[in-house]
Amino acid sequence: MTSLRHSQLYPIWLLILIAALLPGLADSVVRAQDEILIPPAVSDSSAPQSADKLTTNNAVSSRRILLVIDSRTERTQQEMAKLRAPDGPFVKLLTKGWSVGSGRDSDVQIVDISHSVPDDLKELVAKIDPARLPLPVFIDNGEIARSFQQGCTTPLDEWTFGWLRTGNDERPIEPPPEPVQVATTGHYPLRGNHWSVEGNWNPTREYVIHHLRSTHGQQLQTGWQIEEWSLEELKSVHDDLHDREQGFRGRYAGTSTSSSSSSRSGSVSGIQKPGKASR
């Protein structure tokens, strides 16, 4: 009888143990989702190519992609669902050796402002308008060098993350344009991949007009009345001029590269994995 009573108690103790562990298991699942723990799959030519793994040190990890999000908003939830889909950009990057997670050494570091922001990023993140989230940017020594603007026809996909890291647009074919969600006059084709303007990643319309007239005046086509253009058109023409000047590959700038850009970025025969970035 004693052994029978003990055997009948086993399920009760098991249930108590499971109940005690459930909160911890739930936290583990959340952390796993944040770290995007998806095992590598077979090679896919439609994703950026892999290079050597980033060396873990302050000099290298200070140059990386940040994906700043607010997981409390519907917009972020929808965009992250697309990025994390089985055939989405994150999986394609992971199959090529990229890492995506919340750690500083991730190739794409996810920074969720609804949680604690790392101390070294608080000042930078505080300058970002929450209305623009989710926002992917490339930082170099604490400054935003390249950023992405949604609604400018360019999709947020694995090729955009590749451009953010290298400055080279290596899309094999032009994708169907995303719906335009920004102001435009129709004078210039939009692009979502933006270079900072003299270190200013979020310039005003007047700032870009002055920069184009004073620095790139001779490169502007005769008859262009840029004072009538929208901000996103002005930023797009600046991006294309930057690509042409520096020899980066761009959607409208052609595919030739200069010796100056090659010396900075290494081979540009394919999108480079982090570790081969251009400034």
Buried (B, 14 or more C-beta within 10 A) or exposed (E): EEEEEEEEEEEEEEEEEEEEEEEEEEEEEEEEEBBBEBEEEEEEEEBBBBBEBBEEEEEBBBBBBBBBBBBEBEBBEEBBEEBBEEEBBBBBBBBBBBBBBBBBBBBBBBBBBEEEBBEEBEEBBEEBEEEBBBBBBBBBEEBBBBBBBBBBBBBBBBBBBBBBBBBBBBBEEEEEEBEEEBEBEEBBBBBBBBBBBEEEBBBEBEBBBEBBEEEBEEEBEEEEEBEEBBBBBBBBBBBBBBBBBBBBBBBBBEEEBEEEBEEBBBEBEBBBBBBBBBB
